[in-house]
Amino acid sequence: MAEARPRNLFIAAFRDTSAGPPDLRVPPFDCNPVHLYAALREVALSQPRTILQSEAPEELKMCFVQRTALWRFPDYIEVKVAATEDGRATLTISSKARYGVEDFGVNKRRVKRWLVLLNKRLAG
């Protein structure tokens, strides 16, 4: 039997990940992977208390740290962008609280908010 995913982790992805099925399935984006990577990078860095911890543009990977407003606890957000066979782009976003086992839905709300902002950015 597979181990249950921690409650302080939320994953949005196009397909299953090494951690199992995503919490939220994300359809492919109608742009190339480099464009999606740049747009998501801008969205993430526009968020309060968020820094780019590391990135590997040649691999289309990024890791951000966003600190909680009150206690300044770090949450880690990892992003991986990939190409589909038809030239569109997909992504995997995992957001996890660094401390504790309960995040009270913070990571889920963050990922969903970033996806809404990303879609707006790509549309306009």
C-alpha positions as CSV (number, residue, x, y, z in Angstrom):
1,M,0.0,0.0,0.0
2,A,1.3,3.4,-1.0
3,E,2.3,5.8,1.8
4,A,-0.2,8.7,2.2
5,R,1.0,12.1,1.0
6,P,1.8,14.6,3.7
7,R,-1.0,17.0,4.5
8,N,1.4,19.9,4.1
9,L,2.1,19.1,0.4
10,F,0.0,20.0,-2.6
11,I,0.8,19.0,-6.2
12,A,-0.6,20.2,-9.4
13,A,0.5,18.5,-12.6
14,F,-0.4,17.3,-16.0
15,R,0.3,13.7,-15.2
16,D,1.2,11.5,-12.3
17,T,4.4,12.3,-10.5
18,S,6.9,10.3,-8.5
19,A,4.8,11.2,-5.5
20,G,1.7,9.7,-7.1
21,P,-1.3,11.2,-8.7
22,P,-1.5,15.0,-8.4
23,D,-4.0,16.7,-6.2
24,L,-5.0,18.8,-9.2
25,R,-4.7,17.9,-12.8
26,V,-3.5,20.8,-15.0
27,P,-4.1,20.6,-18.8
28,P,-1.4,21.6,-21.3
29,F,-0.8,25.2,-22.0
30,D,-1.1,26.6,-25.6
31,C,2.5,28.1,-25.6
32,N,6.0,26.7,-25.8
33,P,7.8,25.6,-22.6
34,V,10.2,28.5,-22.5
35,H,7.3,31.0,-22.6
36,L,5.5,29.1,-19.8
37,Y,8.6,29.0,-17.7
38,A,9.2,32.8,-18.0
39,A,5.5,33.6,-17.3
40,L,5.4,31.4,-14.2
41,R,8.7,32.9,-13.0
42,E,7.2,36.4,-13.2
43,V,4.0,35.3,-11.5
44,A,5.9,33.7,-8.6
45,L,8.2,36.6,-8.1
46,S,5.2,39.0,-8.0
47,Q,3.9,37.3,-4.9
48,P,4.6,38.7,-1.5
49,R,7.5,37.3,0.6
50,T,8.6,35.1,-2.3
51,I,12.2,34.6,-3.5
52,L,13.7,32.5,-6.2
53,Q,15.9,30.0,-4.3
54,S,17.3,28.2,-7.3
55,E,16.7,27.7,-11.0
56,A,18.0,25.7,-13.9
57,P,16.6,27.4,-17.0
58,E,18.2,24.8,-19.3
59,E,16.2,22.1,-17.5
60,L,13.1,24.4,-17.0
61,K,13.2,23.9,-13.2
62,M,12.8,26.5,-10.5
63,C,12.4,26.5,-6.7
64,F,10.9,29.3,-4.7
65,V,10.5,30.1,-1.1
66,Q,7.5,31.9,0.1
67,R,7.3,32.8,3.8
68,T,4.1,32.9,5.7
69,A,2.8,36.4,6.7
70,L,2.6,36.1,10.4
71,W,5.3,33.6,11.5
72,R,7.5,33.8,8.4
73,F,7.7,30.0,8.1
74,P,9.2,29.0,4.8
75,D,7.2,27.0,2.2
76,Y,9.0,25.5,-0.7
77,I,7.5,25.7,-4.2
78,E,9.1,23.5,-6.9
79,V,8.2,24.0,-10.6
80,K,9.1,21.8,-13.5
81,V,8.0,22.8,-17.1
82,A,8.0,20.3,-19.9
83,A,7.1,20.0,-23.6
84,T,4.3,17.9,-24.9
85,E,4.6,15.9,-28.1
86,D,2.6,18.5,-30.0
87,G,4.8,21.4,-28.8
88,R,2.6,22.8,-26.0
89,A,3.8,23.0,-22.5
90,T,3.0,21.3,-19.2
91,L,4.0,22.0,-15.7
92,T,4.3,20.4,-12.3
93,I,4.1,22.6,-9.2
94,S,4.6,21.2,-5.7
95,S,4.1,23.4,-2.7
96,K,5.2,22.2,0.7
97,A,5.4,23.6,4.2
98,R,8.9,23.2,5.6
99,Y,7.8,22.8,9.2
100,G,4.9,21.0,10.7
101,V,2.5,18.4,9.3
102,E,-0.6,20.6,8.8
103,D,-0.7,23.7,6.5
104,F,-4.4,24.5,6.9
105,G,-4.8,24.6,3.1
106,V,-2.2,27.3,2.5
107,N,-0.3,25.3,-0.2
108,K,-3.4,24.3,-2.0
109,R,-4.6,27.9,-2.1
110,R,-1.2,29.1,-3.2
111,V,-0.9,26.7,-6.1
112,K,-4.4,27.5,-7.3
113,R,-3.8,31.2,-7.0
114,W,-0.6,31.0,-9.0
115,L,-2.4,29.0,-11.7
116,V,-5.1,31.6,-12.0
117,L,-2.5,34.4,-12.2
118,L,-0.5,32.4,-14.7
119,N,-3.5,31.9,-17.0
120,K,-4.3,35.6,-16.8
121,R,-0.7,36.4,-17.7
122,L,-0.7,34.1,-20.6
123,A,-4.1,35.4,-21.9
124,G,-3.1,39.0,-21.8
